[in-house]
Amino acid sequence: MKTKLILLVTLLTSLAFAHEGVELGPNGGRILEFSDNETLHGEVTVKGDQFHIAVLDKDMKPVTMDKQSLTATTGDRAKPVKLEVTKDAKGFVLPVVKPGEWLILRYKDHADAKAITARFEYNTAICEECKNAEWLCKCKPDGEKKS
């Protein structure tokens, strides 16, 4: 019993202090995959109270916006909230979710395409090492750091 308790406390402690170590794009935003073969990406940045999601190709260059669509949800899994998404020349714009909430995106390249789901937790806690918000943390995950 004591061993199980120590193991549980150790596991929870390591999860609490883990860095996200995410891929960042050319504009300093978080990269999400919008394809099955890493040829299309979404770069999420925040301006004011809105997420801006630029659609980028495999070389991280902007994609011409045409027939693409995006839906976004957040909130509790039992009662998800659909967010209003607008499209502009660079990508998509939607309201920022509350800190600690998950943003679930469903991207389609055209109307008949299979939807690609991307998600991340909007963790605004500041990383002590790189000084970025955890959702934009540049640090490698703890398991990948060199000693």
C-alpha positions in Angstrom: 0.0 0.0 0.0 2.8 2.4 1.0 4.7 1.6 -2.3 1.6 2.3 -4.4 1.0 5.6 -2.6 4.6 6.7 -3.2 4.4 5.7 -6.9 1.1 7.6 -7.3 2.6 10.8 -5.7 5.7 10.5 -7.8 3.6 10.1 -11.0 1.4 13.1 -10.2 4.3 15.3 -9.3 6.1 14.5 -12.5 3.0 15.3 -14.5 2.5 18.6 -12.7 5.9 19.9 -13.6 6.1 18.5 -17.1 6.8 20.9 -20.0 4.8 20.7 -23.2 7.8 21.1 -25.6 5.7 22.0 -28.7 6.7 22.8 -32.2 6.6 26.6 -33.0 5.9 28.1 -36.4 7.4 31.0 -38.3 5.2 33.5 -36.4 6.0 32.1 -33.0 2.7 30.2 -32.7 1.9 26.6 -31.9 1.9 24.2 -34.8 -0.9 21.7 -35.2 -1.1 19.1 -37.8 -3.9 19.5 -40.4 -2.9 16.5 -42.5 -2.1 12.8 -42.1 1.3 13.2 -43.7 2.6 16.4 -42.2 2.1 18.4 -45.5 -0.4 20.9 -44.0 -0.2 22.7 -40.7 -2.1 25.2 -38.6 -0.2 27.8 -36.7 -2.1 29.1 -33.7 -1.3 32.6 -32.4 -3.2 34.9 -30.0 -4.0 38.5 -30.8 -6.1 40.3 -28.2 -9.0 38.0 -27.3 -8.8 35.9 -30.5 -7.0 32.9 -31.8 -5.6 33.3 -35.3 -4.9 30.1 -37.2 -2.8 30.4 -40.3 -2.8 27.5 -42.7 0.8 26.6 -43.8 2.2 24.1 -46.2 5.0 21.5 -45.5 7.6 24.3 -45.9 5.8 26.5 -43.4 4.6 28.9 -46.1 1.1 30.4 -46.1 -1.5 28.5 -48.1 -4.0 30.4 -50.3 -7.3 30.3 -48.5 -10.1 29.0 -50.7 -12.4 26.0 -49.9 -10.9 25.2 -46.5 -13.2 25.0 -43.4 -12.6 24.8 -39.7 -14.9 24.0 -36.8 -13.9 24.6 -33.2 -15.2 23.4 -29.9 -14.2 23.7 -26.2 -15.7 23.1 -22.8 -16.6 20.0 -20.9 -16.8 16.7 -22.9 -20.3 16.1 -21.7 -21.4 19.6 -22.8 -19.1 20.9 -25.6 -19.4 24.5 -26.7 -19.1 25.3 -30.5 -17.1 28.4 -31.2 -17.8 30.9 -34.0 -15.1 30.6 -36.6 -14.5 33.2 -39.3 -12.2 32.9 -42.3 -9.8 35.6 -43.6 -7.1 35.7 -46.2 -4.5 34.1 -43.9 -6.6 31.5 -42.2 -9.2 31.4 -39.4 -10.1 33.6 -36.5 -12.0 32.4 -33.4 -12.4 33.5 -29.8 -9.8 32.5 -27.2 -10.9 29.8 -24.8 -10.5 30.1 -21.0 -7.1 29.2 -19.6 -6.9 25.5 -18.9 -9.6 24.5 -21.4 -9.1 22.4 -24.5 -9.5 23.7 -28.0 -10.6 21.0 -30.5 -10.3 21.9 -34.1 -11.7 20.0 -37.1 -10.0 21.1 -40.4 -11.2 20.2 -43.9 -9.2 21.1 -47.0 -12.4 21.1 -49.1 -16.0 20.1 -48.6 -15.6 16.5 -49.5 -12.3 16.0 -47.6 -12.0 13.9 -44.5 -11.8 16.1 -41.4 -8.5 16.2 -39.5 -8.9 16.7 -35.8 -6.2 18.7 -33.8 -6.4 19.6 -30.2 -4.4 21.3 -27.4 -4.9 22.6 -23.9 -4.7 26.4 -23.6 -2.3 26.3 -20.7 -1.3 29.9 -19.9 0.9 29.0 -16.9 4.4 30.4 -17.5 7.3 28.0 -18.0 10.1 28.9 -15.6 12.8 27.8 -18.0 11.8 29.5 -21.3 9.4 32.1 -19.8 6.7 31.4 -22.4 3.2 30.2 -21.7 3.1 26.4 -21.4 1.0 26.1 -24.6 3.9 27.8 -26.4 6.7 26.2 -24.3 10.0 25.9 -26.3 11.6 23.5 -23.8 11.9 19.8 -24.7 9.7 17.5 -22.6 11.4 16.4 -19.4 12.1 12.9 -20.7 14.1 14.3 -23.7 16.3 16.8 -21.8 20.0 16.1 -21.8 21.6 15.7 -18.3 
